[in-house]
Amino acid sequence: MAGASSRVQYLSDFCCPLGGRAAGKPFVLRHEAEVFLSTGREFVYVYDQEGGLLTAVYQFPDQVWHLQLLAIRRALYVLCARTGIYCLSLDSLDRSGSQACEDKEEAVPPYPVIHVDPDACVLPDAALCAFTVLDDMLVTLAQGPTQWKMQLFERPCAGEEPRPGGQVGEVELSTCTPPGGVPEKPAAPRFLPVLCCVFPPDSRAPHGHPQGCGCFMLEEALFGLLFGVDATLLQSPVILCGLPDGQLCCVVLKALVTSGLAPGDPKVLVKILHHLEEPVIFIGALRAEPHEEEAAGELLPGQHEHSDCLVALGHQGRTLAIKASWSESGNLVPELREYCLPGPVLCAACGRDGHMYHSTPSDLCVVDLTWRDSPWNPEKPDGAIGGLPSELCPASLNICSALALCVTARAPTGSTELLALSSKGRLITCSLDLNSEAPVPAKMAMANAGQKIKELLLDIGDVSERVSFLKKAVDQRNKAITSLNEAMNVSCALLSHPEGDRPIACTITTSWSRLELRDMLMATCTLENSSSFSLDQGWTLCIQVLTSSSALDLDGTGSAFTYTIPVDRLGPGSRREVTLPLGPSESGVLDLPVTMSCWLFYSLREVVGAALAPSDPLEAPYLEQLPLSLPKQEGVCLPLCKRTVDMLQCLRFAGTAAHPAQAPCMPGPACDPVETFLKTCQAPGSEPTGAASLRAKYLPPSTASIRVSAGLLRAALEDSHSGFHLCSATLRWLLAENAAVDVVRAQTLSSIQGIAPDGTDVNLTVHEVAVTDLSPAGPIQAVEIQVESSSLANMCRAHHAIIRRIQTMVTEQAALGSSPPDLRMQYLQQIHANHQELLREVQALRDQLCTEDELSSCSTAQKLLHIYKQLRNPSLVLL
């Protein structure tokens, strides 16, 4: 084609909102001097091109997906996402009472904003994705759960009530993929279907439709070849539909009308013309072989040209052109040609003289589909006229990232004008001289030179911004790939060392501390990185604290708290400490044991999602060449450690902490006002009169004991506690995880008195005993561990902690192959029978408590406690 020269003029700026614009949803439409424009937001702008002013802005409830103007009736039809179709009468709306624009993101002078009333919705339907308007009909395309549905309605007018009975016909098209998101607000589809109406040449022209509104006329030959004899005889308009899956199909409008309210048969009504195998972005028509009278002079204003070529464009640049041509035998046949144009295609438009314009993120190009060969001669039937070019050669117009195009009427000079909306939010007009072959003069006026320099600088600025953005996007993805590689190495290092020394480890220690005038048990989690890898963006240390249910509440359940701490730049050899309070609560209660679990969490969405999402929403079209999707999995979880904090670890001893009775009274329900009053009235030197003191003075302490074979203890403790008396070594072993164990190590002790978190005393006593009735070989030397406390709950907690340690020790020794001595089985059976009898008595007494009154239940409770005491002091020995 001939050289293409362009002259660009910037008309207005429409600042981009947060979230950017989606390709295919912005729209530009011109009628006479008015330009109707949508940027993909909920606003529709009306711009006066002659006056250079923004005259009005219509605000809709949601994003605007499509515009169509019925100019003869001064009606603007708008498709609003997830809402329906609105009809606006451009003459009847009073703009004088509009309020000033409240959108603070757009730095433009105030202009009238018209909030569209919900009553203007003439066809409410949240599933609508496309529509086209005829003189008396409205055709819509809705996305169903499994299929597309085309529906035909009587054209509603502005101010009319929505009429459910206005539907004339419907038919289902091919299958579709339902949109994601929540049911109340489904996600917007990435690609919208395309609808347009094709008129036969002898029918009524599409009056009132500006060029570019999706309505055009085809020559009789091509119309009959594409749509068949029925459409030609009926002189019926035909609806062309381009779907996101690449199908290009058609429906004869008058055949759809005859289907009535019952859905029509798709096999009869729907005809598939072609499949582009990629989303259809544009459907249009042009004149590839101009008539002599059209070449000599221009068409009259409002006169529609009879097109002889139908074109359809796919998202990645695949182009289909269909034209009626002569075969070698002299018959008219449809000629279909596929071309590959640069992609991805953002928008397209057809102009006169056989030119088609399409925009990509990097350029705006024009292609020529006219046939330059000589006409067909009937005496030479082997020659074909009206053929399509074998290949298309796009010519650059040096304009990048146009999101919407509109071809306006030709100027008197013979040039073509384009209206375009760029990705920067600029409305520009481009005057094209596609037949300019004259060289540029060597000398130009100073004003022209200045204008040319301005245009070149603007082009350089746009290219520089695009290069900068692409470089930033590449850097972000490289950083994400590096982070994913590090995460893979860390995961492999941790999973290959499930036990023992791990390259990344977390240790948990406990200690008592003074916090807000209260003694608090603090847990310190130390994350240490001994590997050669670094924990950077995306890594989080998660700590779960699971408390047990109260010892006095049999039906209660524990509570769980999870703390998340971002790990920021934990390099090799570094460590990070996190300290958390475990209790007691304000009521003075600390429910033990407490289980703490630590793990590392790597967020895939944080790392990969940030790299795939464009940092600048204006430049989103540039990334459409890389069809990447966010990961479905939230992240990767790597367990580090798990520890149980029990009563033995929480005991305090004399010299390490003040007795809670000497500390200030803690706030909360634990402080009884009566007890506080009695303490203030108590004379110096007198005995305390609190409930806990009275319980300790008049009620016997709760005790429990457990016996362990001395040989078993010596075998388990010979390495760590060699050189000490067995009782003292056993006590050291029980309190090894206590932060105040140095008090026990300082002297050889076989008994010790500790202080529980609630202030009550817990006594631990270890002494050797001889069990005579268990083995026929003679007495068995054993160690008896006795727990005593005035608090039944604390005694149970300490007893549970001792049993947990001994169970672990017995399991380890059993794995080494140690065998127990000979035992008297009859004696063991008698002890087991006695225990079974005690358990049956416990169940009977518990059932009796549920039916007795308060006075009778006291004696039952005493019997129950006595039996519990016998069960906690068995005659068995752990061997």
SULMOJO-V182576 format. One record per residue. RES is the residue in three letters. NEAR is the number of other C-alpha atoms within 10 Angstrom. Layout:
res=<RES;RES>
near=<NEAR;NEAR>
//
This chain:
res=<MET;ALA;GLY;ALA;SER;SER;ARG;VAL;GLN;TYR;LEU;SER;ASP;PHE;CYS;CYS;PRO;LEU;GLY;GLY;ARG;ALA;ALA;GLY;LYS;PRO;PHE;VAL;LEU;ARG;HIS;GLU;ALA;GLU;VAL;PHE;LEU;SER;THR;GLY;ARG;GLU;PHE;VAL;TYR;VAL;TYR;ASP;GLN;GLU;GLY;GLY;LEU;LEU;THR;ALA;VAL;TYR;GLN;PHE;PRO;ASP;GLN;VAL;TRP;HIS;LEU;GLN;LEU;LEU;ALA;ILE;ARG;ARG;ALA;LEU;TYR;VAL;LEU;CYS;ALA;ARG;THR;GLY;ILE;TYR;CYS;LEU;SER;LEU;ASP;SER;LEU;ASP;ARG;SER;GLY;SER;GLN;ALA;CYS;GLU;ASP;LYS;GLU;GLU;ALA;VAL;PRO;PRO;TYR;PRO;VAL;ILE;HIS;VAL;ASP;PRO;ASP;ALA;CYS;VAL;LEU;PRO;ASP;ALA;ALA;LEU;CYS;ALA;PHE;THR;VAL;LEU;ASP;ASP;MET;LEU;VAL;THR;LEU;ALA;GLN;GLY;PRO;THR;GLN;TRP;LYS;MET;GLN;LEU;PHE;GLU;ARG;PRO;CYS;ALA;GLY;GLU;GLU;PRO;ARG;PRO;GLY;GLY;GLN;VAL;GLY;GLU;VAL;GLU;LEU;SER;THR;CYS;THR;PRO;PRO;GLY;GLY;VAL;PRO;GLU;LYS;PRO;ALA;ALA;PRO;ARG;PHE;LEU;PRO;VAL;LEU;CYS;CYS;VAL;PHE;PRO;PRO;ASP;SER;ARG;ALA;PRO;HIS;GLY;HIS;PRO;GLN;GLY;CYS;GLY;CYS;PHE;MET;LEU;GLU;GLU;ALA;LEU;PHE;GLY;LEU;LEU;PHE;GLY;VAL;ASP;ALA;THR;LEU;LEU;GLN;SER;PRO;VAL;ILE;LEU;CYS;GLY;LEU;PRO;ASP;GLY;GLN;LEU;CYS;CYS;VAL;VAL;LEU;LYS;ALA;LEU;VAL;THR;SER;GLY;LEU;ALA;PRO;GLY;ASP;PRO;LYS;VAL;LEU;VAL;LYS;ILE;LEU;HIS;HIS;LEU;GLU;GLU;PRO;VAL;ILE;PHE;ILE;GLY;ALA;LEU;ARG;ALA;GLU;PRO;HIS;GLU;GLU;GLU;ALA;ALA;GLY;GLU;LEU;LEU;PRO;GLY;GLN;HIS;GLU;HIS;SER;ASP;CYS;LEU;VAL;ALA;LEU;GLY;HIS;GLN;GLY;ARG;THR;LEU;ALA;ILE;LYS;ALA;SER;TRP;SER;GLU;SER;GLY;ASN;LEU;VAL;PRO;GLU;LEU;ARG;GLU;TYR;CYS;LEU;PRO;GLY;PRO;VAL;LEU;CYS;ALA;ALA;CYS;GLY;ARG;ASP;GLY;HIS;MET;TYR;HIS;SER;THR;PRO;SER;ASP;LEU;CYS;VAL;VAL;ASP;LEU;THR;TRP;ARG;ASP;SER;PRO;TRP;ASN;PRO;GLU;LYS;PRO;ASP;GLY;ALA;ILE;GLY;GLY;LEU;PRO;SER;GLU;LEU;CYS;PRO;ALA;SER;LEU;ASN;ILE;CYS;SER;ALA;LEU;ALA;LEU;CYS;VAL;THR;ALA;ARG;ALA;PRO;THR;GLY;SER;THR;GLU;LEU;LEU;ALA;LEU;SER;SER;LYS;GLY;ARG;LEU;ILE;THR;CYS;SER;LEU;ASP;LEU;ASN;SER;GLU;ALA;PRO;VAL;PRO;ALA;LYS;MET;ALA;MET;ALA;ASN;ALA;GLY;GLN;LYS;ILE;LYS;GLU;LEU;LEU;LEU;ASP;ILE;GLY;ASP;VAL;SER;GLU;ARG;VAL;SER;PHE;LEU;LYS;LYS;ALA;VAL;ASP;GLN;ARG;ASN;LYS;ALA;ILE;THR;SER;LEU;ASN;GLU;ALA;MET;ASN;VAL;SER;CYS;ALA;LEU;LEU;SER;HIS;PRO;GLU;GLY;ASP;ARG;PRO;ILE;ALA;CYS;THR;ILE;THR;THR;SER;TRP;SER;ARG;LEU;GLU;LEU;ARG;ASP;MET;LEU;MET;ALA;THR;CYS;THR;LEU;GLU;ASN;SER;SER;SER;PHE;SER;LEU;ASP;GLN;GLY;TRP;THR;LEU;CYS;ILE;GLN;VAL;LEU;THR;SER;SER;SER;ALA;LEU;ASP;LEU;ASP;GLY;THR;GLY;SER;ALA;PHE;THR;TYR;THR;ILE;PRO;VAL;ASP;ARG;LEU;GLY;PRO;GLY;SER;ARG;ARG;GLU;VAL;THR;LEU;PRO;LEU;GLY;PRO;SER;GLU;SER;GLY;VAL;LEU;ASP;LEU;PRO;VAL;THR;MET;SER;CYS;TRP;LEU;PHE;TYR;SER;LEU;ARG;GLU;VAL;VAL;GLY;ALA;ALA;LEU;ALA;PRO;SER;ASP;PRO;LEU;GLU;ALA;PRO;TYR;LEU;GLU;GLN;LEU;PRO;LEU;SER;LEU;PRO;LYS;GLN;GLU;GLY;VAL;CYS;LEU;PRO;LEU;CYS;LYS;ARG;THR;VAL;ASP;MET;LEU;GLN;CYS;LEU;ARG;PHE;ALA;GLY;THR;ALA;ALA;HIS;PRO;ALA;GLN;ALA;PRO;CYS;MET;PRO;GLY;PRO;ALA;CYS;ASP;PRO;VAL;GLU;THR;PHE;LEU;LYS;THR;CYS;GLN;ALA;PRO;GLY;SER;GLU;PRO;THR;GLY;ALA;ALA;SER;LEU;ARG;ALA;LYS;TYR;LEU;PRO;PRO;SER;THR;ALA;SER;ILE;ARG;VAL;SER;ALA;GLY;LEU;LEU;ARG;ALA;ALA;LEU;GLU;ASP;SER;HIS;SER;GLY;PHE;HIS;LEU;CYS;SER;ALA;THR;LEU;ARG;TRP;LEU;LEU;ALA;GLU;ASN;ALA;ALA;VAL;ASP;VAL;VAL;ARG;ALA;GLN;THR;LEU;SER;SER;ILE;GLN;GLY;ILE;ALA;PRO;ASP;GLY;THR;ASP;VAL;ASN;LEU;THR;VAL;HIS;GLU;VAL;ALA;VAL;THR;ASP;LEU;SER;PRO;ALA;GLY;PRO;ILE;GLN;ALA;VAL;GLU;ILE;GLN;VAL;GLU;SER;SER;SER;LEU;ALA;ASN;MET;CYS;ARG;ALA;HIS;HIS;ALA;ILE;ILE;ARG;ARG;ILE;GLN;THR;MET;VAL;THR;GLU;GLN;ALA;ALA;LEU;GLY;SER;SER;PRO;PRO;ASP;LEU;ARG;MET;GLN;TYR;LEU;GLN;GLN;ILE;HIS;ALA;ASN;HIS;GLN;GLU;LEU;LEU;ARG;GLU;VAL;GLN;ALA;LEU;ARG;ASP;GLN;LEU;CYS;THR;GLU;ASP;GLU;LEU;SER;SER;CYS;SER;THR;ALA;GLN;LYS;LEU;LEU;HIS;ILE;TYR;LYS;GLN;LEU;ARG;ASN;PRO;SER;LEU;VAL;LEU;LEU>
near=<16;11;12;16;18;20;14;19;13;12;15;17;16;19;17;19;17;11;12;21;22;22;24;24;22;27;24;25;24;23;16;12;11;16;19;20;23;26;30;23;24;16;21;25;19;19;22;18;16;9;10;11;13;18;16;18;23;17;18;22;16;16;22;25;26;24;25;23;23;20;15;11;14;13;20;18;24;22;28;26;24;22;20;19;27;26;23;22;16;13;9;10;11;9;14;9;10;14;13;12;15;9;10;8;10;14;10;13;8;13;15;17;22;22;14;18;12;12;13;20;25;22;23;19;16;17;19;24;26;25;26;24;25;17;16;10;16;18;24;21;24;19;23;16;12;13;15;23;19;23;21;23;21;18;16;22;19;18;14;12;13;15;13;9;9;14;18;19;23;26;23;22;25;15;14;15;14;15;17;11;10;8;8;8;12;14;13;15;15;12;18;20;24;24;23;23;25;23;24;24;21;13;13;13;18;21;16;18;22;22;20;21;21;21;25;24;24;22;19;17;18;23;27;18;16;18;18;12;12;13;21;21;9;14;18;20;27;21;21;23;24;26;24;22;19;19;20;22;18;23;24;24;22;16;20;25;17;13;16;14;17;11;15;19;14;14;11;11;18;20;17;15;13;14;17;23;15;17;25;29;25;26;23;25;27;26;23;24;22;19;10;8;9;12;11;9;9;12;14;8;7;14;11;18;20;19;24;24;26;22;20;22;28;28;25;22;23;21;19;19;19;20;27;26;21;20;17;12;10;14;11;16;15;19;18;17;16;17;14;15;21;17;19;21;29;28;27;27;22;24;23;18;18;20;18;21;22;27;28;25;25;20;19;24;22;24;19;20;25;20;17;13;11;10;13;14;11;10;7;10;15;14;17;20;18;21;25;22;17;10;14;17;14;17;19;19;19;14;21;20;26;30;30;27;27;25;24;21;21;17;11;8;7;14;16;20;21;20;24;28;25;23;27;19;20;17;22;19;22;19;19;20;18;20;13;14;11;7;6;8;6;5;7;10;7;9;9;10;12;12;13;14;12;12;15;13;12;12;15;12;12;17;15;12;13;18;12;12;17;16;12;16;20;14;13;20;18;13;16;22;15;12;21;17;12;17;22;12;16;20;16;11;16;19;14;10;12;11;10;7;10;18;17;21;20;22;15;20;16;20;17;21;14;11;11;8;12;19;19;21;19;19;19;15;20;16;22;20;21;17;18;13;18;20;20;17;18;21;25;20;22;20;21;16;19;19;21;17;17;16;15;9;8;8;8;11;11;12;12;13;10;13;12;14;13;14;19;14;12;18;16;16;14;13;15;14;12;13;13;15;16;18;20;17;16;14;14;20;13;22;24;26;21;20;16;21;18;25;18;24;20;23;19;22;17;15;21;21;16;16;21;20;16;21;14;13;17;21;20;18;23;17;16;17;11;8;7;10;10;14;11;8;9;13;15;14;16;16;16;21;15;15;14;16;21;21;25;23;23;25;23;26;20;13;9;12;14;14;18;17;10;7;11;9;14;17;13;11;10;14;14;12;10;10;15;12;10;13;14;9;9;12;10;8;6;7;11;15;14;15;12;14;14;12;14;16;12;8;10;11;17;20;22;20;21;22;23;20;20;23;15;18;22;15;11;16;17;13;9;11;16;11;9;14;12;21;22;20;24;24;23;23;15;17;20;16;16;20;17;21;19;13;17;19;15;8;9;15;18;19;18;15;17;19;20;25;25;17;17;18;23;26;18;21;18;23;17;16;16;14;18;12;15;20;15;12;12;13;13;20;17;22;25;20;22;19;24;23;25;21;21;15;16;24;23;20;18;27;23;16;20;21;12;12;12;16;12;10;15;17;10;13;17;12;8;8;8;13;9;12;11;11;14;12;11;10;13;15;11;11;15;14;12;13;16;12;11;17;15;12;15;17;12;12;16;15;11;15;18;9;10;12;10;9;8;12;17;13;12;16;15;11;15;19;15;12;16;17;15;15;16;16;14;15;15;14;17;16;19>
//
